[in-house]
Amino acid sequence: RAMPIFGSLITGLPGTDPLAIAAGWLYHFWNGITFGVIFALIRPRGGVLAGVAWAMALQVLMMLAYPTLLKARLDDPGFLMLGLVGHTVWGIVLGAGLRWVALREAAGGAAHA
């Protein structure tokens, strides 16, 4: 529900327009990259649990803001589950990816020492 609203705000087109929907999703993914960079700066060694904790903190903030800003309903199981599952997967990938990079850098540094 949020992507068409974001896309409409960005493009000025109706939320049903495919360009508005695409712009909303692009904005959403860009935010994901930005929040991923912030997490990497805060916790450069990553970790799956830390990544999931970060994702759930963002999920909580979203659930606090979206009902007012976007009229999203917290009793909508689709909204709730899609956010929880999607953001949990994002947190796992983010945390595991950063941990993998940190371990490779540590192994590479040890090999060159």
DSSP file (Angstrom, degrees, kcal/mol; ACC not computed):
  #  RESIDUE AA STRUCTURE BP1 BP2  ACC     N-H-->O    O-->H-N    N-H-->O    O-->H-N    TCO  KAPPA ALPHA  PHI   PSI    X-CA   Y-CA   Z-CA
    1    1 A R     >        0   0    0      0, 0.0     4,-0.9     0, 0.0    78,-0.0   0.000 360.0 360.0 360.0 -31.0    0.0    0.0    0.0
    2    2 A A  H  >  +     0   0    0      1,-0.2     4,-2.9     2,-0.2     5,-0.3   0.855 360.0  65.6 -75.2 -34.7    2.9    2.4    0.7
    3    3 A M  H  > S+     0   0    0      1,-0.2     4,-2.9     2,-0.2     5,-0.2   0.909 101.8  46.7 -61.1 -45.3    4.7    2.1   -2.6
    4    4 A P  H  > S+     0   0    0      0, 0.0     4,-2.3     0, 0.0    -1,-0.2   0.879 113.5  50.6 -63.0 -34.3    1.9    3.7   -4.7
    5    5 A I  H  X S+     0   0    0     -4,-0.9     4,-2.3     2,-0.2    -2,-0.2   0.951 113.1  44.4 -66.7 -48.4    1.6    6.5   -2.2
    6    6 A F  H  X S+     0   0    0     -4,-2.9     4,-2.2     1,-0.2     5,-0.2   0.936 114.8  49.9 -59.7 -46.0    5.3    7.2   -2.2
    7    7 A G  H  X S+     0   0    0     -4,-2.9     4,-2.8    -5,-0.3     6,-0.4   0.874 109.6  50.5 -61.8 -38.3    5.4    6.9   -6.0
    8    8 A S  H  X S+     0   0    0     -4,-2.3     4,-2.5    -5,-0.2    -1,-0.2   0.900 110.7  49.1 -66.4 -40.9    2.5    9.3   -6.4
    9    9 A L  H  < S+     0   0    0     -4,-2.3    -2,-0.2     2,-0.2    -1,-0.2   0.873 116.2  44.0 -64.4 -36.7    4.2   11.8   -4.1
   10   10 A I  H  < S+     0   0    0     -4,-2.2    -2,-0.2    -5,-0.2    -1,-0.2   0.917 127.7  25.6 -74.0 -45.0    7.4   11.5   -6.1
   11   11 A T  H  < S-     0   0    0     -4,-2.8    -3,-0.2    -5,-0.2    -2,-0.2   0.699  92.0-129.0 -96.7 -21.9    5.9   11.6   -9.6
   12   12 A G  S  < S+     0   0    0     -4,-2.5    -4,-0.2    -5,-0.3    -3,-0.1   0.465  70.2 123.5  81.0   0.9    2.6   13.5   -9.2
   13   13 A L  S    S-     0   0    0     -6,-0.4    -1,-0.3     1,-0.1    -2,-0.2  -0.498  74.8 -83.9 -88.8 161.8    0.9   10.6  -11.0
   14   14 A P    >   -     0   0    0      0, 0.0     3,-2.0     0, 0.0     6,-0.3  -0.320  39.7-114.6 -61.2 149.8   -2.0    8.6   -9.5
   15   15 A G  T 3  S+     0   0    0      1,-0.3    -8,-0.1     5,-0.1   -10,-0.1   0.659 115.2  61.2 -61.4 -16.1   -1.0    5.8   -7.3
   16   16 A T  T 3  S+     0   0    0      4,-0.1    -1,-0.3     5,-0.0    -3,-0.0   0.604  78.8 106.2 -85.3 -12.4   -2.4    3.3   -9.8
   17   17 A D  S <> S-     0   0    0     -3,-2.0     4,-2.3     1,-0.1     3,-0.4  -0.494  73.8-133.9 -70.5 132.2    0.0    4.5  -12.6
   18   18 A P  H  > S+     0   0    0      0, 0.0     4,-2.6     0, 0.0     5,-0.2   0.835 106.3  54.6 -56.2 -34.0    2.8    1.9  -13.2
   19   19 A L  H  > S+     0   0    0      2,-0.2     4,-2.5     1,-0.2     5,-0.2   0.897 108.2  48.7 -67.5 -38.9    5.4    4.7  -13.2
   20   20 A A  H  > S+     0   0    0     -3,-0.4     4,-2.3    -6,-0.3    -1,-0.2   0.916 112.2  48.6 -65.4 -42.5    4.2    5.8   -9.8
   21   21 A I  H  X S+     0   0    0     -4,-2.3     4,-2.2     2,-0.2    -2,-0.2   0.928 112.6  48.1 -63.4 -44.6    4.3    2.3   -8.5
   22   22 A A  H  X S+     0   0    0     -4,-2.6     4,-2.6     1,-0.2    -2,-0.2   0.906 111.5  50.2 -62.4 -41.7    7.8    1.7   -9.9
   23   23 A A  H  X S+     0   0    0     -4,-2.5     4,-2.5     2,-0.2    -1,-0.2   0.883 109.1  52.4 -64.5 -38.1    9.0    5.0   -8.4
   24   24 A G  H  X S+     0   0    0     -4,-2.3     4,-2.1     2,-0.2    -2,-0.2   0.913 111.8  45.1 -63.2 -43.2    7.6    4.0   -5.0
   25   25 A W  H  X S+     0   0    0     -4,-2.2     4,-2.7     2,-0.2     5,-0.2   0.897 111.8  52.3 -68.5 -39.1    9.5    0.7   -5.1
   26   26 A L  H  X S+     0   0    0     -4,-2.6     4,-2.5     1,-0.2    -2,-0.2   0.925 110.3  48.7 -60.8 -44.2   12.7    2.4   -6.3
   27   27 A Y  H  X S+     0   0    0     -4,-2.5     4,-2.3     2,-0.2    -1,-0.2   0.908 110.9  51.3 -60.0 -42.9   12.4    4.8   -3.4
   28   28 A H  H  X S+     0   0    0     -4,-2.1     4,-2.0     2,-0.2    -2,-0.2   0.924 112.1  45.1 -62.3 -46.4   11.8    1.9   -1.0
   29   29 A F  H  X S+     0   0    0     -4,-2.7     4,-2.2     2,-0.2    -1,-0.2   0.879 110.6  54.3 -67.5 -37.2   14.9    0.0   -2.2
   30   30 A W  H  X S+     0   0    0     -4,-2.5     4,-2.5    -5,-0.2    -1,-0.2   0.912 107.9  50.2 -61.5 -41.7   17.0    3.2   -2.1
   31   31 A N  H  X S+     0   0    0     -4,-2.3     4,-3.0     1,-0.2     5,-0.3   0.902 107.9  54.0 -60.7 -40.6   15.9    3.6    1.5
   32   32 A G  H  X S+     0   0    0     -4,-2.0     4,-1.9     2,-0.2    -2,-0.2   0.900 109.4  47.3 -60.6 -41.5   17.0    0.0    2.1
   33   33 A I  H  X S+     0   0    0     -4,-2.2     4,-2.4     2,-0.2    -2,-0.2   0.932 112.7  49.5 -64.5 -45.2   20.4    0.7    0.7
   34   34 A T  H  X S+     0   0    0     -4,-2.5     4,-2.2     1,-0.2    -2,-0.2   0.931 112.7  45.7 -61.3 -47.0   20.7    3.9    2.8
   35   35 A F  H  X S+     0   0    0     -4,-3.0     4,-2.2     1,-0.2    -1,-0.2   0.832 111.0  55.1 -67.0 -30.7   19.7    2.1    6.0
   36   36 A G  H  X S+     0   0    0     -4,-1.9     4,-2.4    -5,-0.3    -2,-0.2   0.902 107.4  48.8 -65.7 -41.1   22.1   -0.7    5.1
   37   37 A V  H  X S+     0   0    0     -4,-2.4     4,-2.1     2,-0.2    -2,-0.2   0.912 110.3  51.3 -64.3 -42.4   25.0    1.8    4.8
   38   38 A I  H  X S+     0   0    0     -4,-2.2     4,-2.1     1,-0.2    -2,-0.2   0.930 110.8  48.7 -60.3 -44.7   24.1    3.3    8.2
   39   39 A F  H  X S+     0   0    0     -4,-2.2     4,-3.4     1,-0.2    -2,-0.2   0.915 109.5  52.5 -60.5 -43.4   24.1   -0.2    9.7
   40   40 A A  H  < S+     0   0    0     -4,-2.4    -1,-0.2     1,-0.2    -2,-0.2   0.850 110.1  48.6 -63.1 -34.2   27.5   -0.9    8.1
   41   41 A L  H  < S+     0   0    0     -4,-2.1    -1,-0.2     2,-0.2    -2,-0.2   0.869 117.0  41.6 -72.0 -36.4   28.9    2.3    9.6
   42   42 A I  H  < S+     0   0    0     -4,-2.1    -2,-0.2     1,-0.2    -3,-0.2   0.892 135.1  16.6 -76.2 -41.0   27.5    1.5   13.0
   43   43 A R    ><  +     0   0    0     -4,-3.4     3,-2.0    -5,-0.2    -1,-0.2  -0.667  67.0 173.9-135.4  76.9   28.4   -2.2   13.0
   44   44 A P  T 3  S+     0   0    0      0, 0.0    58,-0.2     0, 0.0    -1,-0.1   0.730  79.5  57.9 -62.5 -22.7   30.9   -2.9   10.2
   45   45 A R  T 3  S-     0   0    0      1,-0.2    58,-0.1    57,-0.1    57,-0.1   0.513  91.0-166.4 -85.8  -3.0   31.4   -6.6   11.3
   46   46 A G    <   -     0   0    0     -3,-2.0    -1,-0.2    -7,-0.2    50,-0.2  -0.245   7.9-166.0  61.9-137.6   27.7   -7.2   10.8
   47   47 A G     >  -     0   0    0     48,-2.4     4,-2.7    47,-0.1    49,-0.2  -0.013  32.7-108.9 116.9 136.2   26.2  -10.4   12.1
   48   48 A V  H  > S+     0   0    0     47,-0.3     4,-2.6     1,-0.2     5,-0.2   0.926 117.4  47.3 -61.0 -47.4   22.9  -12.0   11.4
   49   49 A L  H  > S+     0   0    0      1,-0.2     4,-2.6     2,-0.2    -1,-0.2   0.911 113.7  48.0 -63.8 -40.5   21.3  -11.3   14.8
   50   50 A A  H  > S+     0   0    0      2,-0.2     4,-2.5     1,-0.2    -1,-0.2   0.906 111.8  50.9 -65.0 -40.2   22.5   -7.6   14.7
   51   51 A G  H  X S+     0   0    0     -4,-2.7     4,-2.4     2,-0.2    -2,-0.2   0.911 112.2  45.8 -63.1 -42.7   21.1   -7.3   11.1
   52   52 A V  H  X S+     0   0    0     -4,-2.6     4,-2.7    39,-0.2     5,-0.2   0.898 111.6  52.3 -68.1 -39.8   17.7   -8.7   12.2
   53   53 A A  H  X S+     0   0    0     -4,-2.6     4,-2.1    -5,-0.2    -2,-0.2   0.917 111.0  48.1 -61.5 -41.9   17.7   -6.5   15.3
   54   54 A W  H  X S+     0   0    0     -4,-2.5     4,-2.2     2,-0.2    -2,-0.2   0.929 112.3  49.0 -61.7 -46.2   18.4   -3.5   13.0
   55   55 A A  H  X S+     0   0    0     -4,-2.4     4,-2.2     1,-0.2    -2,-0.2   0.893 111.5  48.8 -62.5 -40.4   15.6   -4.5   10.6
   56   56 A M  H  X S+     0   0    0     -4,-2.7     4,-2.5     2,-0.2    -1,-0.2   0.850 107.9  54.6 -71.2 -32.7   13.1   -5.0   13.4
   57   57 A A  H  X S+     0   0    0     -4,-2.1     4,-2.1     2,-0.2    -1,-0.2   0.928 111.4  45.2 -63.3 -43.0   14.0   -1.6   14.9
   58   58 A L  H  X S+     0   0    0     -4,-2.2     4,-2.4     2,-0.2    -2,-0.2   0.881 111.0  54.2 -65.9 -37.4   13.2   -0.1   11.5
   59   59 A Q  H  X S+     0   0    0     -4,-2.2     4,-2.7     2,-0.2    -2,-0.2   0.914 107.8  49.7 -61.6 -43.8   10.0   -2.2   11.2
   60   60 A V  H  X S+     0   0    0     -4,-2.5     4,-1.7     2,-0.2    -2,-0.2   0.924 110.7  49.4 -62.2 -44.7    8.9   -0.9   14.6
   61   61 A L  H  X S+     0   0    0     -4,-2.1     4,-2.0     1,-0.2    -1,-0.2   0.908 111.7  49.6 -60.4 -41.1    9.5    2.7   13.5
   62   62 A M  H  X S+     0   0    0     -4,-2.4     4,-3.2     1,-0.2    -2,-0.2   0.919 109.6  50.7 -62.5 -43.7    7.6    2.0   10.3
   63   63 A M  H  < S+     0   0    0     -4,-2.7    -1,-0.2     1,-0.2    -2,-0.2   0.782 111.6  48.8 -68.4 -25.6    4.7    0.5   12.2
   64   64 A L  H  < S+     0   0    0     -4,-1.7     4,-0.4    -5,-0.2    -1,-0.2   0.856 121.2  34.1 -77.1 -36.0    4.6    3.6   14.4
   65   65 A A  H >X S+     0   0    0     -4,-2.0     4,-2.8    -5,-0.2     3,-0.7   0.877 106.0  64.3 -88.9 -40.8    4.7    6.1   11.5
   66   66 A Y  H 3X>S+     0   0    0     -4,-3.2     4,-2.7     1,-0.2     6,-1.4   0.836  93.5  59.2 -62.8 -37.7    2.7    4.4    8.7
   67   67 A P  H 345S+     0   0    0      0, 0.0     4,-0.4     0, 0.0    -1,-0.2   0.904 117.8  33.6 -58.5 -37.1   -0.8    4.3   10.4
   68   68 A T  H <45S+     0   0    0     -3,-0.7    -2,-0.2    -4,-0.4    -3,-0.1   0.930 127.0  37.8 -79.9 -48.9   -0.7    8.1   10.7
   69   69 A L  H  <5S+     0   0    0     -4,-2.8    -3,-0.2     1,-0.2    -1,-0.1   0.881 135.2  17.7 -73.6 -39.5    1.2    9.0    7.6
   70   70 A L  T  <5S-     0   0    0     -4,-2.7    -1,-0.2    -5,-0.3    -2,-0.1   0.337  96.2-118.7-118.8   5.2   -0.2    6.4    5.1
   71   71 A K      < +     0   0    0     -5,-0.6     2,-0.2    -4,-0.4    -3,-0.1   0.800  55.7 162.6  59.4  28.7   -3.4    5.3    6.8
   72   72 A A        -     0   0    0     -6,-1.4     2,-0.5     1,-0.0    -1,-0.2  -0.584  34.1-132.1 -77.3 143.1   -1.9    1.7    6.9
   73   73 A R    >   -     0   0    0     -2,-0.2     3,-1.5     1,-0.1     7,-0.2  -0.845   7.9-153.0-103.4 128.5   -3.7   -0.5    9.4
   74   74 A L  T 3  S+     0   0    0     -2,-0.5    -1,-0.1     1,-0.3     6,-0.1   0.682  96.6  63.1 -71.7 -16.8   -1.7   -2.6   11.8
   75   75 A D  T 3  S+     0   0    0      4,-0.0    -1,-0.3     5,-0.0     3,-0.1   0.373  76.5 104.3 -88.2   6.9   -4.6   -5.1   12.0
   76   76 A D    <>  -     0   0    0     -3,-1.5     4,-2.4     1,-0.2     5,-0.2  -0.789  61.1-159.1 -85.0 107.4   -4.0   -5.8    8.3
   77   77 A P  H  > S+     0   0    0      0, 0.0     4,-2.9     0, 0.0     5,-0.3   0.829  88.7  55.3 -61.8 -31.3   -2.2   -9.2    8.3
   78   78 A G  H  > S+     0   0    0      2,-0.2     4,-2.3     1,-0.2     5,-0.3   0.941 110.4  44.1 -64.9 -46.9   -0.8   -8.7    4.8
   79   79 A F  H  > S+     0   0    0      2,-0.2     4,-1.7    -6,-0.2     5,-0.2   0.927 118.3  44.8 -61.3 -46.6    0.8   -5.4    5.8
   80   80 A L  H  X S+     0   0    0     -4,-2.4     4,-2.5    -7,-0.2    -2,-0.2   0.948 117.8  40.9 -66.4 -50.5    2.1   -6.7    9.0
   81   81 A M  H  X S+     0   0    0     -4,-2.9     4,-3.0     2,-0.2     5,-0.4   0.891 113.2  52.7 -70.6 -39.5    3.5  -10.1    7.7
   82   82 A L  H  X S+     0   0    0     -4,-2.3     4,-2.4    -5,-0.3     5,-0.3   0.924 113.4  45.3 -61.7 -42.3    4.9   -8.7    4.5
   83   83 A G  H  X S+     0   0    0     -4,-1.7     4,-2.3    -5,-0.3     5,-0.3   0.937 115.8  45.6 -65.2 -46.8    6.8   -6.1    6.5
   84   84 A L  H  X S+     0   0    0     -4,-2.5     4,-1.8    -5,-0.2    -2,-0.2   0.940 119.4  39.6 -63.4 -48.1    8.0   -8.6    9.1
   85   85 A V  H  X S+     0   0    0     -4,-3.0     4,-2.5     2,-0.2     5,-0.2   0.951 118.4  46.4 -68.6 -49.0    9.1  -11.3    6.7
   86   86 A G  H  X S+     0   0    0     -4,-2.4     4,-2.1    -5,-0.4    -2,-0.2   0.913 116.4  43.9 -61.7 -43.8   10.6   -8.9    4.1
   87   87 A H  H  X S+     0   0    0     -4,-2.3     4,-2.5    -5,-0.3    -1,-0.2   0.829 111.2  54.7 -73.4 -31.0   12.5   -6.9    6.6
   88   88 A T  H  X S+     0   0    0     -4,-1.8     4,-2.4    -5,-0.3    -2,-0.2   0.936 110.1  46.6 -64.5 -45.6   13.7  -10.0    8.5
   89   89 A V  H  X S+     0   0    0     -4,-2.5     4,-2.6     1,-0.2     5,-0.2   0.924 112.1  51.1 -61.1 -43.6   15.1  -11.4    5.2
   90   90 A W  H  X S+     0   0    0     -4,-2.1     4,-2.8    -5,-0.2    -1,-0.2   0.919 110.6  49.0 -58.9 -44.4   16.7   -8.0    4.5
   91   91 A G  H  X S+     0   0    0     -4,-2.5     4,-2.8     2,-0.2     5,-0.3   0.886 110.9  50.1 -63.9 -39.8   18.3   -8.0    8.0
   92   92 A I  H  X S+     0   0    0     -4,-2.4     4,-2.8   -41,-0.2     5,-0.3   0.948 114.2  44.0 -62.9 -49.0   19.6  -11.5    7.6
   93   93 A V  H  X S+     0   0    0     -4,-2.6     4,-2.6     2,-0.2     5,-0.2   0.919 115.8  48.4 -63.1 -44.1   21.2  -10.8    4.2
   94   94 A L  H  X S+     0   0    0     -4,-2.8     4,-2.3    -5,-0.2     5,-0.2   0.956 116.3  41.4 -61.3 -52.4   22.6   -7.4    5.4
   95   95 A G  H  X S+     0   0    0     -4,-2.8   -48,-2.4   -47,-0.2     4,-2.1   0.911 118.3  45.6 -64.3 -44.0   24.1   -8.9    8.6
   96   96 A A  H  X S+     0   0    0     -4,-2.8     4,-2.6    -5,-0.3    -1,-0.2   0.893 112.2  52.2 -67.5 -39.3   25.4  -12.0    7.0
   97   97 A G  H  X S+     0   0    0     -4,-2.6     4,-2.3    -5,-0.3    -2,-0.2   0.922 111.1  46.0 -63.3 -44.5   26.9  -10.1    4.0
   98   98 A L  H  X S+     0   0    0     -4,-2.3     4,-2.5    -5,-0.2    -1,-0.2   0.891 112.7  50.8 -65.6 -38.7   28.7   -7.7    6.3
   99   99 A R  H  X S+     0   0    0     -4,-2.1     4,-2.6     2,-0.2    -2,-0.2   0.914 109.7  51.0 -63.6 -42.0   30.0  -10.5    8.4
  100  100 A W  H  X S+     0   0    0     -4,-2.6     4,-2.3     2,-0.2    -2,-0.2   0.925 111.8  46.8 -61.1 -45.6   31.2  -12.4    5.3
  101  101 A V  H  X S+     0   0    0     -4,-2.3     4,-2.6     2,-0.2    -2,-0.2   0.919 112.5  50.1 -63.0 -44.0   33.1   -9.2    4.0
  102  102 A A  H  X S+     0   0    0     -4,-2.5     4,-2.3     1,-0.2    -2,-0.2   0.904 111.6  47.8 -63.0 -41.7   34.6   -8.7    7.5
  103  103 A L  H  X S+     0   0    0     -4,-2.6     4,-2.5     2,-0.2    -1,-0.2   0.893 112.0  49.6 -67.6 -39.1   35.8  -12.3    7.7
  104  104 A R  H  X S+     0   0    0     -4,-2.3     4,-2.6    -5,-0.2    -2,-0.2   0.908 111.6  48.8 -64.9 -41.1   37.3  -12.1    4.2
  105  105 A E  H  X S+     0   0    0     -4,-2.6     4,-2.5     2,-0.2    -2,-0.2   0.906 112.0  48.9 -64.7 -40.4   39.1   -8.9    5.0
  106  106 A A  H  X S+     0   0    0     -4,-2.3     4,-2.1     2,-0.2    -2,-0.2   0.908 113.5  46.5 -65.2 -41.4   40.5  -10.4    8.2
  107  107 A A  H  X S+     0   0    0     -4,-2.5     4,-1.9     2,-0.2    -2,-0.2   0.895 114.0  48.2 -68.0 -39.3   41.6  -13.5    6.4
  108  108 A G  H  X S+     0   0    0     -4,-2.6     4,-1.4     2,-0.2    -2,-0.2   0.879 111.5  50.0 -67.1 -38.5   43.2  -11.4    3.6
  109  109 A G  H  X S+     0   0    0     -4,-2.5     4,-0.7     1,-0.2    -2,-0.2   0.882 110.5  49.4 -67.7 -38.1   44.9   -9.2    6.1
  110  110 A A  H  < S+     0   0    0     -4,-2.1     3,-0.4     1,-0.2    -2,-0.2   0.861 109.3  52.7 -68.5 -35.0   46.3  -12.2    8.0
  111  111 A A  H  < S+     0   0    0     -4,-1.9    -1,-0.2     1,-0.2    -2,-0.2   0.809 112.6  44.7 -69.9 -29.1   47.6  -13.7    4.7
  112  112 A H  H  <        0   0    0     -4,-1.4    -1,-0.2     1,-0.2    -2,-0.2   0.533 360.0 360.0 -91.6  -7.2   49.4  -10.5    3.8
  113  113 A A     <        0   0    0     -4,-0.7    -1,-0.2    -3,-0.4    -2,-0.1   0.493 360.0 360.0 -78.1 360.0   50.9   -9.9    7.3
